Amino acid sequence: MNTLKDKVAIITGGSGGIGKATARLFLDHGAKVMLVGRTESKLKNAIKELDNPNTSYCIADVSQSKDVKNYVSETLATYGKIDIFFNNAGIEGTFSPIAEYPEDIFDQVISVNLKGVFLGCQYVIPKMTNGGSVIITSSVAGLKGYKGLGAYAASKHAVIGIMRTAALEFADRNIRVNSVHPGPVHTRMMRSIEKDISPGNPKEAQQGFEAGVPFGRYAEPEEIGELVLFLASDESKYITGTTQVIDGGMIVA
């Protein structure tokens, strides 16, 4: 299991469900990993759970350029290079129709989910080794509309434009850039969305989502991580500029 032997990866949103599951896979396959997140206690807990000496963390707000520059410099100081960038940090916002959506929460969602992705690409990719891989977390909500999730859907649509542009701009260095588009995943984010949709009975909201998935279930974080692992590895060396859907058939239902 040395698919990523001697590779160095940055994972933003590193203490969350998908970020942590992906970090575990990266480590199992020989990588060194820098976890990036806003909350030190969560990052420390993730480091403890992963229990691997090839793991470090850096506190950062991905929407702030000074913080992004800092996690880049910390990674280079710790590991000497960057081969893989999992541009993964994101927030869900709230569940509300566009006509009633709070402007301050819209701004927060765009700041983290869109500006955070943009700044990550702006400051990380120029420092990456040639032939590296960038994976951006979008969503099935980046490919279709969802009532009540206007800000989230807008941000996840927009990162596709960043992905496709970066894929072109860095192709001369053989750096590939792709996005992944999960359907519902068993993470804190989905628990939050379910509670927002159905405060009195979040399980009912979950069942509603599951009914729209041909496979009839949510994904596990590790299943998303396995796709990210493939895109991070040299096995995907001729894949760039693509939207990789992983949703149990939801988008075609």
VMD Tcl script that draws the C-alpha trace (Angstrom):
set ca {
  {0.00 0.00 0.00}
  {2.53 2.57 -1.15}
  {0.43 4.35 -3.76}
  {1.44 7.73 -2.29}
  {4.89 6.80 -1.00}
  {6.96 9.91 -0.20}
  {4.12 12.23 -1.31}
  {3.13 15.27 0.78}
  {-0.53 16.26 0.97}
  {-2.45 19.24 2.32}
  {-6.05 18.60 3.34}
  {-8.25 21.57 4.22}
  {-11.26 20.75 6.33}
  {-8.90 18.13 7.67}
  {-10.72 17.43 10.94}
  {-14.11 16.87 9.27}
  {-15.60 13.55 8.22}
  {-14.38 13.40 4.62}
  {-11.10 15.18 5.36}
  {-10.15 12.85 8.19}
  {-11.20 9.70 6.33}
  {-9.13 10.78 3.35}
  {-6.16 11.61 5.56}
  {-6.26 8.08 6.96}
  {-6.21 6.60 3.46}
  {-3.39 8.90 2.38}
  {-1.33 7.90 5.42}
  {-2.05 4.21 4.88}
  {-0.69 4.61 1.35}
  {2.56 6.23 2.42}
  {1.87 9.98 2.31}
  {2.74 12.69 4.79}
  {-0.28 14.86 5.60}
  {-0.86 18.43 6.77}
  {-4.36 18.87 8.18}
  {-5.79 22.39 7.96}
  {-8.78 23.64 9.93}
  {-10.16 26.50 12.01}
  {-10.42 24.77 15.40}
  {-7.28 23.56 17.13}
  {-9.09 21.15 19.47}
  {-10.70 19.36 16.53}
  {-7.40 19.17 14.69}
  {-5.66 17.75 17.76}
  {-8.41 15.15 18.13}
  {-8.00 14.21 14.47}
  {-4.23 13.84 14.91}
  {-4.83 11.63 17.94}
  {-7.34 9.45 16.07}
  {-5.10 9.07 13.04}
  {-2.19 8.08 15.31}
  {0.49 8.42 12.67}
  {3.81 10.31 13.02}
  {3.54 11.56 9.43}
  {0.69 13.91 10.33}
  {0.80 17.59 11.28}
  {-1.78 20.35 11.56}
  {-2.10 24.06 10.91}
  {-4.87 26.36 12.16}
  {-6.30 28.48 9.36}
  {-9.38 30.26 8.11}
  {-9.28 29.29 4.43}
  {-11.08 32.50 3.45}
  {-8.15 34.63 4.69}
  {-5.17 34.94 2.38}
  {-2.70 35.38 5.26}
  {-3.86 32.09 6.75}
  {-3.63 30.31 3.42}
  {-0.10 31.60 2.89}
  {0.73 30.40 6.39}
  {-0.47 26.83 5.90}
  {1.50 26.67 2.66}
  {4.68 27.89 4.35}
  {4.12 25.58 7.35}
  {3.77 22.58 5.04}
  {6.93 23.46 3.15}
  {8.83 24.06 6.39}
  {7.66 20.73 7.83}
  {7.84 18.44 4.80}
  {9.80 20.34 2.15}
  {7.32 20.05 -0.71}
  {3.64 19.75 -1.70}
  {2.50 17.01 -4.09}
  {-1.24 16.76 -3.36}
  {-3.79 19.40 -2.42}
  {-7.23 18.27 -1.26}
  {-9.06 21.62 -1.36}
  {-11.91 20.32 0.77}
  {-13.02 22.82 3.44}
  {-16.67 23.84 3.26}
  {-19.74 24.85 5.25}
  {-23.41 24.21 4.58}
  {-24.99 27.53 5.57}
  {-28.67 27.30 6.42}
  {-31.77 25.80 4.83}
  {-33.92 28.65 3.57}
  {-35.63 29.78 0.33}
  {-33.70 32.36 -1.70}
  {-36.36 35.00 -0.95}
  {-35.68 34.61 2.77}
  {-32.00 33.59 2.82}
  {-29.98 35.59 5.40}
  {-27.42 37.76 3.61}
  {-24.78 37.32 6.31}
  {-24.95 33.53 6.05}
  {-24.82 33.74 2.24}
  {-21.62 35.78 2.58}
  {-20.12 33.21 4.97}
  {-20.86 30.31 2.64}
  {-19.39 32.08 -0.38}
  {-16.36 33.18 1.64}
  {-15.44 29.66 2.80}
  {-16.69 27.47 -0.05}
  {-15.72 29.68 -2.98}
  {-13.11 32.19 -1.88}
  {-11.42 29.52 0.24}
  {-11.10 27.26 -2.80}
  {-9.87 30.16 -4.95}
  {-7.23 31.26 -2.43}
  {-6.09 27.67 -1.98}
  {-5.52 27.31 -5.70}
  {-3.90 30.75 -5.88}
  {-1.30 30.12 -3.19}
  {-0.85 26.33 -3.07}
  {-0.61 25.29 -6.71}
  {2.33 27.57 -7.62}
  {4.30 25.93 -4.80}
  {3.43 22.34 -5.78}
  {5.78 19.92 -7.45}
  {5.30 19.33 -11.16}
  {2.98 16.42 -11.83}
  {1.01 17.05 -8.64}
  {-2.72 16.65 -8.09}
  {-5.39 19.05 -6.86}
  {-8.79 17.72 -5.83}
  {-11.58 20.20 -5.05}
  {-14.64 19.14 -3.08}
  {-17.85 20.24 -4.78}
  {-21.15 18.33 -4.43}
  {-24.08 16.99 -6.42}
  {-25.41 20.43 -5.44}
  {-22.72 21.78 -7.76}
  {-24.45 20.06 -10.68}
  {-28.16 20.57 -9.93}
  {-30.39 22.83 -7.88}
  {-31.73 22.08 -4.40}
  {-34.58 24.02 -2.84}
  {-33.47 25.79 0.31}
  {-29.74 25.40 -0.35}
  {-29.22 28.35 -2.68}
  {-25.97 29.65 -1.19}
  {-24.45 26.19 -0.88}
  {-25.47 25.21 -4.41}
  {-24.16 28.49 -5.83}
  {-20.78 28.02 -4.15}
  {-20.48 24.42 -5.28}
  {-21.39 25.31 -8.88}
  {-18.82 28.11 -8.86}
  {-15.87 25.98 -7.81}
  {-16.23 24.01 -11.04}
  {-15.23 27.17 -12.89}
  {-12.14 27.52 -10.70}
  {-11.30 23.85 -11.24}
  {-11.58 24.02 -15.02}
  {-9.57 27.23 -15.22}
  {-6.81 25.92 -12.94}
  {-6.66 22.69 -14.96}
  {-5.83 24.75 -18.04}
  {-3.48 27.20 -16.36}
  {-1.29 24.53 -14.73}
  {-1.40 21.87 -17.45}
  {2.04 22.89 -18.69}
  {3.43 21.63 -15.35}
  {1.41 18.40 -15.57}
  {-0.53 19.41 -12.49}
  {-4.00 17.96 -12.77}
  {-7.05 19.57 -11.19}
  {-10.37 17.80 -10.71}
  {-13.49 18.14 -8.59}
  {-15.40 15.49 -6.67}
  {-19.18 15.65 -6.30}
  {-20.53 13.58 -3.43}
  {-24.19 12.99 -2.77}
  {-25.28 12.77 0.88}
  {-22.54 11.45 3.15}
  {-22.73 10.40 6.81}
  {-21.01 13.49 8.22}
  {-21.73 16.34 10.63}
  {-22.74 18.52 7.67}
  {-25.59 16.23 6.65}
  {-26.77 15.93 10.26}
  {-26.93 19.75 10.33}
  {-28.84 19.96 7.04}
  {-31.29 17.29 8.19}
  {-32.01 19.20 11.41}
  {-32.47 22.42 9.44}
  {-34.94 20.79 7.06}
  {-36.89 18.93 9.73}
  {-36.09 20.24 13.23}
  {-38.58 17.95 14.92}
  {-37.68 14.82 12.99}
  {-34.29 14.93 11.24}
  {-34.55 11.21 10.51}
  {-37.45 12.00 8.20}
  {-35.21 14.38 6.24}
  {-32.56 11.68 5.98}
  {-35.12 9.22 4.65}
  {-36.18 11.82 2.09}
  {-32.62 12.17 0.83}
  {-32.14 8.40 0.76}
  {-35.29 8.01 -1.31}
  {-33.60 10.09 -4.02}
  {-30.53 7.84 -4.15}
  {-30.89 4.75 -6.35}
  {-28.51 2.85 -4.05}
  {-30.87 3.75 -1.21}
  {-28.27 4.98 1.28}
  {-25.81 7.70 2.15}
  {-22.14 7.29 1.31}
  {-19.57 6.70 4.03}
  {-16.74 9.26 4.29}
  {-14.22 6.54 3.42}
  {-15.96 5.93 0.08}
  {-15.40 9.56 -0.89}
  {-11.83 9.25 0.35}
  {-11.20 6.31 -1.95}
  {-12.10 8.43 -4.99}
  {-9.87 11.24 -3.74}
  {-7.05 8.73 -3.22}
  {-7.35 7.60 -6.84}
  {-7.26 11.20 -8.08}
  {-4.27 11.94 -5.85}
  {-2.33 8.94 -7.11}
  {-0.33 8.53 -10.31}
  {-3.04 6.13 -11.50}
  {-5.01 9.22 -12.52}
  {-2.10 10.97 -14.22}
  {-4.01 11.65 -17.48}
  {-7.21 12.90 -15.81}
  {-7.69 16.64 -15.42}
  {-10.49 19.20 -15.66}
  {-13.17 16.64 -14.79}
  {-16.19 16.52 -12.48}
  {-16.10 13.18 -10.67}
  {-19.57 12.28 -9.37}
  {-19.90 9.88 -6.43}
  {-23.54 9.82 -5.40}
  {-25.01 6.33 -5.67}
  {-26.79 7.35 -8.87}
  {-28.53 10.41 -7.41}
  {-27.69 12.78 -10.25}
  {-29.24 10.55 -12.92}
  {-32.34 9.55 -10.96}
}
mol new
graphics top color blue
foreach p $ca { graphics top sphere $p radius 0.5 }
foreach p [lrange $ca 0 end-1] q [lrange $ca 1 end] { graphics top cylinder $p $q radius 0.2 }
display resetview
